[in-house]
């Protein structure tokens, strides 16, 4: 097994890993960046076609390189993937592609050994883990699922609605992905339904002509109780009470859920209007799959042609650290961007959702580079 030494090691060449590499390049600090795929920002090439950033471009670029002026306010998937590619070229970032991390271990000297499936070991003083929150599919199974005769696939494998035209499609899970796929299906001739298990907080992407992100950044300067209350008022005006459409009201306002439980709200770009018009139907939790129908918790049994599992992902970073006891939240992600018990170990791109993941990545990568310099 070949061993390679570097002062700084980055795992993952998505937006977080590239942001960290950009900072190392700017500071003239040595580093190696590993990526299991064959291109930077690979996930953004594979997401569903209609995806756009929910955050405005002013707060969504990586360090030192704004988006081109001709990019729209909400950057679409294809342009963001192009931006990541150009970011790597601009800063001369050359990841070692085809390197799949298996484990990271701390040496007696306090350095870090990162082993890959390809038989390489990388030793570093500092490791920045940036493998992302969407590393593994969240396994989801229900009684009778294997006997369902229609198509069943995870949302990761959804590209567009072409194959679903004329079908009754059940989306399981209403995060941002589930809501947007329902819009896409409706606009392309399918009949979408969404099954939800728990209440969902929904906020409008724009309110009174201003993006939710601009407003949220202003509100974060206020005491939590006041900011949360003002946000709740805006939510009530923009979204309204959706309980009569099958969406019960959450107990906590969006900002509180995000702050306490890392639960991001659904950023509405049109699903609410379609729900109110009856063009997207909301259904309760699933009890059982049958050959051509689904039984729901309200005893309705309805037929469907296809099922899309918008059930999310797992970061599962503990898999990489068999010898460490990391401080993780309920989602299995790091509680913070650094691990006080393990100097030289950093996490980027996991818990920076507050008012924009990409904005958070820029801010936290600055903290990491400063900590390493110090």
FITOR-111402 format. One line per 3 residues: number of its first residue (from 1); their letters; for each residue x, y, z of C-alpha. Coordinates in steps of 0.2 Angstrom, whole numbers, plus 5000, padded with zeros to 4 digits. Layout:
BEGIN
NUM = a = X/Y/Z  ...
//
This chain:
BEGIN
1 = xxx = 5000/5000/5000  5008/5016/4994  5008/5031/5007
4 = xxx = 5007/5049/5002  5011/5064/5014  5003/5081/5013
7 = xxx = 5001/5095/5025  4982/5096/5022  4970/5083/5015
10 = xxx = 4953/5087/5008  4941/5072/5006  4928/5076/4992
13 = xxx = 4928/5088/4977  4910/5094/4978  4906/5113/4982
16 = xxx = 4913/5111/5000  4929/5102/4995  4932/5114/4981
19 = xxx = 4929/5129/4992  4942/5123/5004  4955/5119/4990
22 = xxx = 4952/5137/4984  4957/5144/5001  4972/5133/5001
25 = xxx = 4977/5139/4984  4974/5157/4988  4986/5155/5004
28 = xxx = 4999/5146/4994  4997/5131/5007  5000/5113/5001
31 = xxx = 4986/5101/5000  4979/5085/4991  4961/5083/4987
34 = xxx = 4953/5066/4984  4937/5063/4974  4929/5046/4971
37 = xxx = 4921/5051/4954  4930/5057/4939  4925/5076/4939
40 = xxx = 4923/5090/4952  4906/5093/4958  4900/5077/4951
43 = xxx = 4883/5076/4960  4878/5092/4952  4880/5084/4935
46 = xxx = 4868/5070/4940  4854/5079/4949  4837/5080/4941
49 = xxx = 4837/5092/4926  4826/5106/4933  4835/5109/4949
52 = xxx = 4840/5127/4953  4849/5134/4969  4836/5140/4981
55 = xxx = 4848/5153/4987  4852/5169/4977  4869/5170/4968
58 = xxx = 4875/5184/4979  4877/5172/4993  4880/5156/4984
61 = xxx = 4897/5157/4976  4913/5149/4982  4927/5159/4989
64 = xxx = 4935/5172/4979  4925/5169/4963  4908/5177/4960
67 = xxx = 4896/5170/4948  4896/5177/4930  4885/5192/4929
70 = xxx = 4874/5184/4915  4869/5170/4927  4851/5171/4934
73 = xxx = 4847/5176/4952  4844/5157/4956  4857/5147/4947
76 = xxx = 4851/5132/4938  4859/5115/4940  4868/5114/4923
79 = xxx = 4876/5132/4926  4881/5128/4944  4890/5112/4938
82 = xxx = 4899/5122/4925  4904/5135/4938  4911/5121/4949
85 = xxx = 4921/5115/4934  4927/5132/4930  4931/5135/4948
88 = xxx = 4943/5121/4948  4952/5127/4932  4953/5145/4939
91 = xxx = 4962/5140/4954  4972/5126/4947  4963/5113/4958
94 = xxx = 4968/5095/4952  4959/5082/4962  4965/5064/4963
97 = xxx = 4950/5056/4955  4945/5038/4957  4950/5038/4976
100 = xxx = 4936/5031/4987  4939/5034/5006  4937/5019/5017
103 = xxx = 4943/5025/5034  4953/5038/5043  4964/5034/5058
106 = xxx = 4974/5045/5070  4992/5040/5072  5002/5040/5089
109 = xxx = 5010/5056/5083  4993/5065/5080  4993/5064/5061
112 = xxx = 4980/5057/5051  4980/5042/5039  4967/5041/5026
115 = xxx = 4965/5024/5017  4956/5022/5000  4948/5007/4991
118 = xxx = 4961/5009/4978  4976/5004/4990  4982/5022/4993
121 = xxx = 4986/5029/5010  4987/5048/5013  4995/5055/5028
124 = xxx = 4991/5073/5033  4993/5085/5048  4975/5091/5044
127 = xxx = 4960/5083/5036  4945/5092/5030  4930/5079/5027
130 = xxx = 4919/5086/5014  4910/5070/5007  4893/5079/5008
133 = xxx = 4876/5075/5016  4870/5065/5001  4883/5051/5002
136 = xxx = 4871/5037/5004  4853/5033/5000  4842/5033/5015
139 = xxx = 4835/5015/5015  4816/5015/5015  4805/4999/5015
142 = xxx = 4787/4996/5018  4777/4980/5020  4773/4972/5003
145 = xxx = 4785/4984/4994  4794/4970/4984  4777/4964/4977
148 = xxx = 4772/4981/4969  4771/4979/4950  4775/4997/4945
151 = xxx = 4791/5006/4944  4800/5011/4961  4815/5021/4962
154 = xxx = 4824/5033/4973  4824/5052/4968  4843/5051/4965
157 = xxx = 4839/5042/4949  4825/5054/4943  4831/5065/4929
160 = xxx = 4815/5072/4921  4796/5068/4919  4797/5061/4901
163 = xxx = 4794/5042/4906  4780/5047/4918  4768/5056/4906
166 = xxx = 4750/5050/4909  4755/5040/4925  4748/5042/4943
169 = xxx = 4764/5044/4952  4767/5044/4971  4781/5053/4978
172 = xxx = 4786/5047/4996  4793/5062/5006  4790/5080/5005
175 = xxx = 4807/5089/5006  4813/5101/4993  4816/5087/4981
178 = xxx = 4799/5079/4983  4790/5096/4981  4800/5100/4965
181 = xxx = 4797/5083/4957  4779/5085/4960  4779/5101/4950
184 = xxx = 4789/5093/4936  4778/5079/4935  4762/5090/4934
187 = xxx = 4770/5101/4921  4774/5086/4910  4757/5077/4910
190 = xxx = 4758/5066/4925  4747/5066/4940  4757/5068/4956
193 = xxx = 4753/5063/4974  4764/5066/4989  4764/5055/5004
196 = xxx = 4770/5063/5021  4773/5055/5037  4776/5071/5048
199 = xxx = 4771/5089/5047  4781/5100/5035  4787/5118/5037
202 = xxx = 4785/5127/5020  4791/5144/5016  4790/5154/5000
205 = xxx = 4806/5157/4990  4802/5175/4989  4790/5186/4999
208 = xxx = 4785/5204/4995  4798/5204/4981  4813/5199/4992
211 = xxx = 4821/5182/4993  4818/5172/5009  4837/5171/5011
214 = xxx = 4839/5190/5011  4825/5191/5024  4832/5177/5035
217 = xxx = 4850/5185/5035  4842/5201/5042  4831/5191/5055
220 = xxx = 4846/5181/5061  4853/5198/5069  4838/5199/5080
223 = xxx = 4835/5189/5096  4829/5171/5091  4811/5174/5099
226 = xxx = 4808/5190/5088  4816/5183/5072  4806/5167/5074
229 = xxx = 4790/5176/5077  4792/5188/5062  4797/5173/5051
232 = xxx = 4781/5164/5056  4770/5179/5052  4778/5180/5035
235 = xxx = 4775/5161/5032  4757/5163/5037  4754/5177/5024
238 = xxx = 4764/5169/5010  4759/5150/5012  4744/5150/5023
241 = xxx = 4736/5136/5032  4737/5120/5022  4729/5108/5035
244 = xxx = 4713/5106/5024  4724/5100/5010  4732/5086/5021
247 = xxx = 4747/5096/5027  4745/5098/5046  4753/5113/5054
250 = xxx = 4770/5110/5062  4772/5113/5081  4788/5124/5078
253 = xxx = 4791/5138/5066  4804/5135/5052  4819/5144/5060
256 = xxx = 4817/5135/5076  4816/5118/5068  4832/5122/5058
259 = xxx = 4841/5129/5073  4836/5115/5085  4834/5100/5074
262 = xxx = 4844/5104/5058  4827/5101/5049  4827/5112/5034
265 = xxx = 4810/5119/5028  4803/5116/5010  4807/5131/5000
268 = xxx = 4791/5133/4989  4793/5137/4971  4776/5133/4965
271 = xxx = 4770/5117/4974  4759/5126/4986  4749/5134/4972
274 = xxx = 4747/5117/4964  4742/5109/4980  4728/5122/4983
277 = xxx = 4722/5120/4965  4721/5101/4968  4734/5097/4955
280 = xxx = 4746/5090/4968  4737/5079/4981  4744/5076/4998
283 = xxx = 4742/5059/5006  4746/5052/5024  4759/5039/5029
286 = xxx = 4759/5022/5020  4754/5006/5028  4756/4994/5015
289 = xxx = 4761/4991/4997  4750/4979/4986  4752/4974/4968
292 = xxx = 4745/4989/4960  4739/5000/4975  4745/5008/4991
295 = xxx = 4736/5007/5007  4737/5023/5018  4735/5026/5036
298 = xxx = 4718/5034/5033  4712/5017/5026  4712/5024/5008
301 = xxx = 4719/5012/4995  4724/5020/4979  4731/5014/4962
304 = xxx = 4748/5020/4956  4759/5017/4941  4776/5023/4948
307 = xxx = 4783/5027/4965  4797/5039/4968  4806/5038/4985
310 = xxx = 4811/5056/4990  4816/5049/5007  4833/5058/5008
313 = xxx = 4851/5053/5011  4863/5049/5025  4880/5057/5027
316 = xxx = 4885/5042/5039  4902/5049/5042  4905/5038/5057
319 = xxx = 4909/5024/5044  4925/5033/5040  4931/5034/5059
322 = xxx = 4931/5016/5066  4942/5021/5081  4934/5038/5086
325 = xxx = 4919/5043/5095  4913/5058/5086  4900/5071/5092
328 = xxx = 4886/5068/5080  4868/5075/5079  4853/5065/5076
331 = xxx = 4856/5065/5057  4873/5057/5060  4882/5073/5055
334 = xxx = 4895/5083/5065  4889/5094/5079  4902/5107/5074
337 = xxx = 4915/5111/5060  4929/5105/5071  4932/5091/5083
340 = xxx = 4940/5098/5099  4945/5081/5105  4954/5077/5089
343 = xxx = 4965/5092/5083  4968/5093/5065  4951/5086/5060
346 = xxx = 4938/5097/5051  4921/5095/5044  4914/5106/5030
349 = xxx = 4897/5105/5021  4887/5097/5034  4879/5109/5046
352 = xxx = 4880/5125/5037  4861/5125/5032  4857/5141/5042
355 = xxx = 4852/5154/5029  4861/5145/5015  4872/5130/5014
358 = xxx = 4884/5138/5001  4885/5154/5011  4889/5143/5026
361 = xxx = 4902/5134/5017  4911/5150/5012  4910/5156/5030
364 = xxx = 4916/5140/5038  4930/5137/5026  4937/5154/5031
367 = xxx = 4936/5148/5050  4945/5132/5045  4959/5140/5035
370 = xxx = 4962/5152/5050  4963/5138/5062  4975/5129/5052
373 = xx = 4986/5144/5049  4986/5148/5068
//
